[in-house]
């Protein structure tokens, strides 16, 4: 049976139209030696070999307006590799009751991860589906909690040279939303300390529920 709405028909990528600008969602590759030269991945040793590519996560407007000196990028790692690591961790990890996770529980855990990935509901993983037409050769996940920083002027030529594709809308907007949800914090002026009490007192005076004895 062939599914009419196959995930292979859903393509989140497009070829780059502007060959001189970099945007959020641009996907590029680097060889392993160049990766080791540019980034200190010693704290992420387990992600050294299976890194498939990288994705630009800095805001497009900041890049285009030259308002940042450093570019933020995130590594993309083969999905099977990450799932394998998570399973190995769960096999040796005890639950709060002191018992180990059963195979059924581990399989359910993996199923929930995949479910959240394909719905883009994960807070720290961003799914990149396999599509060899756009040189994305494996199903991968982007680690939004592993952000690598490099000088924009230094890495720009490398990205332009090794860029394979870019996310198209609305996946590009979804990546921006995910990054903002993780890292952007809006500071607001605090309300007076007695505001909560005053609001509750007002509700008690006006709400019929509180008037009942």
C-alpha positions as CSV (number, residue, x, y, z in Angstrom):
1,X,0.0,0.0,0.0
2,X,1.3,3.4,-0.9
3,X,0.3,6.3,1.3
4,X,-0.9,9.3,-0.7
5,X,0.4,11.8,1.8
6,X,3.9,10.3,2.2
7,X,6.3,12.3,4.3
8,X,8.6,12.3,1.3
9,X,6.2,14.6,-0.4
10,X,6.6,17.1,2.4
11,X,9.8,19.0,1.6
12,X,11.0,21.6,4.1
13,X,14.0,22.6,2.0
14,X,14.7,24.8,-1.0
15,X,17.7,25.8,-3.0
16,X,19.4,29.0,-2.0
17,X,18.4,31.9,-4.2
18,X,20.7,34.6,-2.9
19,X,24.3,33.3,-3.2
20,X,25.9,36.2,-1.3
21,X,23.7,36.4,1.9
22,X,23.4,34.0,4.8
23,X,20.0,33.4,6.5
24,X,18.6,31.6,9.5
25,X,17.9,28.1,8.4
26,X,20.8,27.8,5.9
27,X,22.2,24.2,6.0
28,X,25.9,23.6,5.3
29,X,28.5,20.9,5.6
30,X,32.1,20.9,6.9
31,X,34.7,18.1,6.8
32,X,35.8,16.7,10.1
33,X,39.2,18.3,10.2
34,X,37.6,21.8,9.6
35,X,35.1,21.1,12.4
36,X,37.9,20.3,14.8
37,X,39.8,23.4,13.7
38,X,36.9,25.7,14.2
39,X,35.1,24.4,17.2
40,X,36.0,22.9,20.6
41,X,33.7,19.9,20.7
42,X,35.5,18.3,23.7
43,X,32.4,18.5,25.8
44,X,30.4,17.0,23.0
45,X,32.7,14.1,22.2
46,X,29.8,11.7,21.5
47,X,28.6,14.1,18.7
48,X,32.0,14.4,16.9
49,X,31.8,11.7,14.3
50,X,28.1,11.5,13.5
51,X,27.7,15.3,12.8
52,X,26.0,15.4,9.4
53,X,25.8,19.1,8.8
54,X,25.2,22.5,10.5
55,X,22.4,24.9,10.4
56,X,22.4,28.7,11.0
57,X,20.3,29.7,13.9
58,X,21.1,33.4,14.2
59,X,18.2,35.7,13.2
60,X,18.3,36.6,9.5
61,X,17.7,40.3,10.2
62,X,20.7,40.5,12.5
63,X,22.9,38.9,9.8
64,X,21.7,41.0,7.0
65,X,22.0,44.3,9.0
66,X,25.5,43.4,10.2
67,X,24.3,44.0,13.8
68,X,26.2,40.9,15.1
69,X,29.9,40.0,15.0
70,X,29.4,36.4,15.8
71,X,27.2,33.8,14.2
72,X,25.3,31.1,16.0
73,X,25.1,27.7,14.4
74,X,23.9,24.3,15.6
75,X,25.1,20.8,14.7
76,X,22.8,18.3,13.0
77,X,23.2,14.7,14.1
78,X,21.9,11.5,12.6
79,X,18.6,10.5,14.3
80,X,19.5,6.8,14.6
81,X,22.7,7.6,16.5
82,X,20.9,9.9,19.0
83,X,18.1,7.3,19.6
84,X,20.8,4.6,20.2
85,X,22.4,6.8,22.9
86,X,19.1,7.5,24.6
87,X,18.2,3.8,24.6
88,X,21.6,2.8,26.1
89,X,21.1,5.5,28.8
90,X,17.7,4.2,29.7
91,X,18.8,0.5,29.8
92,X,21.2,1.3,32.7
93,X,19.1,4.0,34.4
94,X,16.8,3.2,37.3
95,X,13.4,4.7,37.9
96,X,12.4,6.5,41.1
97,X,11.0,3.2,42.4
98,X,14.4,1.6,42.0
99,X,13.5,-0.7,39.1
100,X,15.0,-0.6,35.7
101,X,13.0,0.5,32.7
102,X,11.3,-2.3,30.8
103,X,11.8,-2.8,27.1
104,X,8.1,-1.8,26.7
105,X,8.7,1.4,28.5
106,X,11.8,2.2,26.5
107,X,10.0,1.5,23.2
108,X,7.2,3.8,24.3
109,X,9.7,6.5,25.2
110,X,11.3,6.3,21.7
111,X,7.8,6.4,20.1
112,X,7.0,9.6,22.0
113,X,10.3,11.2,21.0
114,X,9.6,10.4,17.3
115,X,6.0,11.7,17.7
116,X,7.3,15.1,19.1
117,X,10.0,15.3,16.5
118,X,7.7,15.0,13.4
119,X,5.3,17.4,14.9
120,X,8.1,19.8,15.8
121,X,7.0,19.8,19.4
122,X,10.4,19.1,21.0
123,X,11.9,22.1,22.8
124,X,15.5,21.2,22.1
125,X,15.5,19.1,19.0
126,X,14.6,20.2,15.4
127,X,13.9,17.5,12.9
128,X,15.5,17.5,9.4
129,X,14.0,14.8,7.3
130,X,16.1,12.8,4.8
131,X,15.9,14.2,1.3
132,X,18.8,13.3,-1.0
133,X,17.6,15.7,-3.7
134,X,18.7,18.4,-1.3
135,X,21.8,16.6,-0.1
136,X,20.3,15.8,3.3
137,X,21.3,12.1,3.3
138,X,19.9,11.0,6.6
139,X,17.1,11.7,9.0
140,X,18.7,14.1,11.4
141,X,18.0,16.2,14.4
142,X,19.4,19.6,15.2
143,X,20.6,20.1,18.8
144,X,19.2,23.6,19.6
145,X,20.8,23.3,23.1
146,X,24.3,22.9,21.5
147,X,25.0,26.3,20.0
148,X,28.4,26.9,18.5
149,X,29.7,30.5,18.0
150,X,32.1,31.7,15.4
151,X,33.2,35.1,14.0
152,X,30.7,36.0,11.2
153,X,33.3,37.4,8.8
154,X,35.5,34.3,9.3
155,X,32.8,31.7,8.8
156,X,30.7,33.4,6.1
157,X,32.9,32.3,3.2
158,X,32.9,28.7,4.5
159,X,29.1,28.7,4.7
160,X,28.6,30.2,1.2
161,X,31.0,27.6,-0.2
162,X,29.5,24.6,1.6
163,X,25.9,25.5,1.8
164,X,23.6,22.7,0.4
165,X,20.2,24.1,0.9
166,X,18.1,26.2,3.3
167,X,14.8,25.8,5.2
168,X,11.8,27.2,3.4
169,X,8.7,28.7,5.1
170,X,7.1,27.9,7.4
171,X,9.9,25.6,8.7
172,X,12.3,28.6,8.7
173,X,9.8,30.5,11.0
174,X,9.4,27.4,13.2
175,X,13.2,27.3,13.7
176,X,13.1,31.0,14.7
177,X,10.3,30.4,17.1
178,X,12.0,27.4,18.6
179,X,15.2,29.4,19.2
180,X,13.3,32.4,20.6
181,X,11.4,30.1,22.9
182,X,14.7,28.6,24.3
183,X,16.8,31.7,24.6
184,X,14.9,35.0,24.3
185,X,13.8,36.4,27.6
186,X,11.8,39.7,27.8
187,X,12.5,41.6,31.0
188,X,9.5,43.4,32.4
189,X,9.2,45.8,35.3
190,X,7.8,44.1,38.3
191,X,4.4,45.0,39.6
192,X,4.0,46.1,43.3
193,X,4.3,43.3,45.8
194,X,0.8,43.7,47.1
195,X,-0.8,43.4,43.6
196,X,-1.6,39.7,44.1
197,X,-3.3,40.3,47.4
198,X,-5.3,43.3,46.0
199,X,-6.5,41.3,43.0
200,X,-7.5,38.3,45.2
201,X,-9.3,40.7,47.6
202,X,-11.2,42.2,44.7
203,X,-12.2,38.8,43.4
204,X,-13.5,37.8,46.9
205,X,-15.6,40.9,47.0
206,X,-17.1,40.6,43.6
207,X,-17.3,36.9,42.8
208,X,-20.5,35.1,43.8
209,X,-18.5,31.9,44.6
210,X,-16.6,33.7,47.5
211,X,-19.8,35.2,48.8
212,X,-21.3,31.8,49.6
213,X,-21.0,30.7,53.2
